[in-house]
Amino acid sequence: MGATLDALHRLQEVELQIAEVQQRIDRKHRGITKQEKRIAEQDAMISNKRAALRTDQMEADRLDVDMKAREAEIAKLRQVLNAAKTNKEYSAVLTQLNTNKANNSKVEERLLTIFSQLEAKRKEIALIEEERTNEVAKLDRLQATLLETEGESKERLTQLRAERDLAATTVPATALNVFTRVANKNEGEALALVFRTNPKRREYACEGCNMSVTLEQVNTIMSRDEPVLCNTCGRILYLDSPTASRTH
């Protein structure tokens, strides 16, 4: 292995440590984002159910007013019924009175149904609000954990970045640019080992993606001290000593 690949390996070791620390922080951020989304969904659910509750309450209020008006009309009809002078008049008023009473009975049944629905919806909203309170408490804990993790990682990241900067000084500029681009794409993992897939044939593959590596690429890795990229995943390919000794 040439000096450039040796330097890239040292840089890779530091880069992977940085990536591991950063991934731990990123996982905390993703957990918080997921928790915030869950709370937002609960807020939307509560808002929709409250709107439905208001609609039912408005209908109940309207029916209550309607029933009270009809009860007043029934009271008047009873007075008229008591004052009726003929059977025909009595019969007509009685029919109207019974119709209003039947209508009121239907309205009362509908009101009872709505009141039952209102009670059920209030309980459902209260349950979701209680769940939301628990989720908010969980979010607070996640945010506290994130701050703790970031605090613990700050000094370590500063140290590792200094090590990375030092290791980068031993890598040629062109190779360093390639390494940085590949590392950013693959969460710090810029290098991939080339392994022989068949002991009897000169066939090779990239350990990063398990796709084939050409014999020409293998020969280039052995003869030139410069980055050779996998055609599939784009990682910088390298050979270990045993593989290199078996390529001929």
Secondary structure as a PSIPRED ss2 file (coil, helix, strand):
# PSIPRED VFORMAT (PSIPRED V4.0)

   1 M C   1.000  0.000  0.000
   2 G C   1.000  0.000  0.000
   3 A H   0.000  1.000  0.000
   4 T H   0.000  1.000  0.000
   5 L H   0.000  1.000  0.000
   6 D H   0.000  1.000  0.000
   7 A H   0.000  1.000  0.000
   8 L H   0.000  1.000  0.000
   9 H H   0.000  1.000  0.000
  10 R H   0.000  1.000  0.000
  11 L H   0.000  1.000  0.000
  12 Q H   0.000  1.000  0.000
  13 E H   0.000  1.000  0.000
  14 V H   0.000  1.000  0.000
  15 E H   0.000  1.000  0.000
  16 L H   0.000  1.000  0.000
  17 Q H   0.000  1.000  0.000
  18 I H   0.000  1.000  0.000
  19 A H   0.000  1.000  0.000
  20 E H   0.000  1.000  0.000
  21 V H   0.000  1.000  0.000
  22 Q H   0.000  1.000  0.000
  23 Q H   0.000  1.000  0.000
  24 R H   0.000  1.000  0.000
  25 I H   0.000  1.000  0.000
  26 D H   0.000  1.000  0.000
  27 R H   0.000  1.000  0.000
  28 K H   0.000  1.000  0.000
  29 H H   0.000  1.000  0.000
  30 R H   0.000  1.000  0.000
  31 G H   0.000  1.000  0.000
  32 I H   0.000  1.000  0.000
  33 T H   0.000  1.000  0.000
  34 K H   0.000  1.000  0.000
  35 Q H   0.000  1.000  0.000
  36 E H   0.000  1.000  0.000
  37 K H   0.000  1.000  0.000
  38 R H   0.000  1.000  0.000
  39 I H   0.000  1.000  0.000
  40 A H   0.000  1.000  0.000
  41 E H   0.000  1.000  0.000
  42 Q H   0.000  1.000  0.000
  43 D H   0.000  1.000  0.000
  44 A H   0.000  1.000  0.000
  45 M H   0.000  1.000  0.000
  46 I H   0.000  1.000  0.000
  47 S H   0.000  1.000  0.000
  48 N H   0.000  1.000  0.000
  49 K H   0.000  1.000  0.000
  50 R H   0.000  1.000  0.000
  51 A H   0.000  1.000  0.000
  52 A H   0.000  1.000  0.000
  53 L H   0.000  1.000  0.000
  54 R H   0.000  1.000  0.000
  55 T H   0.000  1.000  0.000
  56 D H   0.000  1.000  0.000
  57 Q H   0.000  1.000  0.000
  58 M H   0.000  1.000  0.000
  59 E H   0.000  1.000  0.000
  60 A H   0.000  1.000  0.000
  61 D H   0.000  1.000  0.000
  62 R H   0.000  1.000  0.000
  63 L H   0.000  1.000  0.000
  64 D H   0.000  1.000  0.000
  65 V H   0.000  1.000  0.000
  66 D H   0.000  1.000  0.000
  67 M H   0.000  1.000  0.000
  68 K H   0.000  1.000  0.000
  69 A H   0.000  1.000  0.000
  70 R H   0.000  1.000  0.000
  71 E H   0.000  1.000  0.000
  72 A H   0.000  1.000  0.000
  73 E H   0.000  1.000  0.000
  74 I H   0.000  1.000  0.000
  75 A H   0.000  1.000  0.000
  76 K H   0.000  1.000  0.000
  77 L H   0.000  1.000  0.000
  78 R H   0.000  1.000  0.000
  79 Q H   0.000  1.000  0.000
  80 V H   0.000  1.000  0.000
  81 L H   0.000  1.000  0.000
  82 N H   0.000  1.000  0.000
  83 A C   1.000  0.000  0.000
  84 A C   1.000  0.000  0.000
  85 K C   1.000  0.000  0.000
  86 T C   1.000  0.000  0.000
  87 N H   0.000  1.000  0.000
  88 K H   0.000  1.000  0.000
  89 E H   0.000  1.000  0.000
  90 Y H   0.000  1.000  0.000
  91 S H   0.000  1.000  0.000
  92 A H   0.000  1.000  0.000
  93 V H   0.000  1.000  0.000
  94 L H   0.000  1.000  0.000
  95 T H   0.000  1.000  0.000
  96 Q H   0.000  1.000  0.000
  97 L H   0.000  1.000  0.000
  98 N H   0.000  1.000  0.000
  99 T H   0.000  1.000  0.000
 100 N H   0.000  1.000  0.000
 101 K H   0.000  1.000  0.000
 102 A H   0.000  1.000  0.000
 103 N H   0.000  1.000  0.000
 104 N H   0.000  1.000  0.000
 105 S H   0.000  1.000  0.000
 106 K H   0.000  1.000  0.000
 107 V H   0.000  1.000  0.000
 108 E H   0.000  1.000  0.000
 109 E H   0.000  1.000  0.000
 110 R H   0.000  1.000  0.000
 111 L H   0.000  1.000  0.000
 112 L H   0.000  1.000  0.000
 113 T H   0.000  1.000  0.000
 114 I H   0.000  1.000  0.000
 115 F H   0.000  1.000  0.000
 116 S H   0.000  1.000  0.000
 117 Q H   0.000  1.000  0.000
 118 L H   0.000  1.000  0.000
 119 E H   0.000  1.000  0.000
 120 A H   0.000  1.000  0.000
 121 K H   0.000  1.000  0.000
 122 R H   0.000  1.000  0.000
 123 K H   0.000  1.000  0.000
 124 E H   0.000  1.000  0.000
 125 I H   0.000  1.000  0.000
 126 A H   0.000  1.000  0.000
 127 L H   0.000  1.000  0.000
 128 I H   0.000  1.000  0.000
 129 E H   0.000  1.000  0.000
 130 E H   0.000  1.000  0.000
 131 E H   0.000  1.000  0.000
 132 R H   0.000  1.000  0.000
 133 T H   0.000  1.000  0.000
 134 N H   0.000  1.000  0.000
 135 E H   0.000  1.000  0.000
 136 V H   0.000  1.000  0.000
 137 A H   0.000  1.000  0.000
 138 K H   0.000  1.000  0.000
 139 L H   0.000  1.000  0.000
 140 D H   0.000  1.000  0.000
 141 R H   0.000  1.000  0.000
 142 L H   0.000  1.000  0.000
 143 Q H   0.000  1.000  0.000
 144 A H   0.000  1.000  0.000
 145 T H   0.000  1.000  0.000
 146 L H   0.000  1.000  0.000
 147 L H   0.000  1.000  0.000
 148 E H   0.000  1.000  0.000
 149 T H   0.000  1.000  0.000
 150 E H   0.000  1.000  0.000
 151 G H   0.000  1.000  0.000
 152 E H   0.000  1.000  0.000
 153 S H   0.000  1.000  0.000
 154 K H   0.000  1.000  0.000
 155 E H   0.000  1.000  0.000
 156 R H   0.000  1.000  0.000
 157 L H   0.000  1.000  0.000
 158 T H   0.000  1.000  0.000
 159 Q H   0.000  1.000  0.000
 160 L H   0.000  1.000  0.000
 161 R H   0.000  1.000  0.000
 162 A H   0.000  1.000  0.000
 163 E H   0.000  1.000  0.000
 164 R H   0.000  1.000  0.000
 165 D H   0.000  1.000  0.000
 166 L H   0.000  1.000  0.000
 167 A H   0.000  1.000  0.000
 168 A H   0.000  1.000  0.000
 169 T C   1.000  0.000  0.000
 170 T C   1.000  0.000  0.000
 171 V C   1.000  0.000  0.000
 172 P C   1.000  0.000  0.000
 173 A H   0.000  1.000  0.000
 174 T H   0.000  1.000  0.000
 175 A H   0.000  1.000  0.000
 176 L H   0.000  1.000  0.000
 177 N H   0.000  1.000  0.000
 178 V H   0.000  1.000  0.000
 179 F H   0.000  1.000  0.000
 180 T H   0.000  1.000  0.000
 181 R H   0.000  1.000  0.000
 182 V H   0.000  1.000  0.000
 183 A H   0.000  1.000  0.000
 184 N H   0.000  1.000  0.000
 185 K H   0.000  1.000  0.000
 186 N C   1.000  0.000  0.000
 187 E C   1.000  0.000  0.000
 188 G C   1.000  0.000  0.000
 189 E C   1.000  0.000  0.000
 190 A C   1.000  0.000  0.000
 191 L E   0.000  0.000  1.000
 192 A E   0.000  0.000  1.000
 193 L E   0.000  0.000  1.000
 194 V E   0.000  0.000  1.000
 195 F E   0.000  0.000  1.000
 196 R E   0.000  0.000  1.000
 197 T E   0.000  0.000  1.000
 198 N E   0.000  0.000  1.000
 199 P C   1.000  0.000  0.000
 200 K C   1.000  0.000  0.000
 201 R C   1.000  0.000  0.000
 202 R C   1.000  0.000  0.000
 203 E E   0.000  0.000  1.000
 204 Y E   0.000  0.000  1.000
 205 A E   0.000  0.000  1.000
 206 C E   0.000  0.000  1.000
 207 E C   1.000  0.000  0.000
 208 G C   1.000  0.000  0.000
 209 C C   1.000  0.000  0.000
 210 N C   1.000  0.000  0.000
 211 M C   1.000  0.000  0.000
 212 S E   0.000  0.000  1.000
 213 V E   0.000  0.000  1.000
 214 T C   1.000  0.000  0.000
 215 L H   0.000  1.000  0.000
 216 E H   0.000  1.000  0.000
 217 Q H   0.000  1.000  0.000
 218 V H   0.000  1.000  0.000
 219 N H   0.000  1.000  0.000
 220 T H   0.000  1.000  0.000
 221 I H   0.000  1.000  0.000
 222 M H   0.000  1.000  0.000
 223 S H   0.000  1.000  0.000
 224 R C   1.000  0.000  0.000
 225 D C   1.000  0.000  0.000
 226 E C   1.000  0.000  0.000
 227 P C   1.000  0.000  0.000
 228 V C   1.000  0.000  0.000
 229 L E   0.000  0.000  1.000
 230 C C   1.000  0.000  0.000
 231 N C   1.000  0.000  0.000
 232 T C   1.000  0.000  0.000
 233 C C   1.000  0.000  0.000
 234 G C   1.000  0.000  0.000
 235 R C   1.000  0.000  0.000
 236 I E   0.000  0.000  1.000
 237 L E   0.000  0.000  1.000
 238 Y E   0.000  0.000  1.000
 239 L E   0.000  0.000  1.000
 240 D C   1.000  0.000  0.000
 241 S H   0.000  1.000  0.000
 242 P H   0.000  1.000  0.000
 243 T H   0.000  1.000  0.000
 244 A H   0.000  1.000  0.000
 245 S H   0.000  1.000  0.000
 246 R C   1.000  0.000  0.000
 247 T C   1.000  0.000  0.000
 248 H C   1.000  0.000  0.000
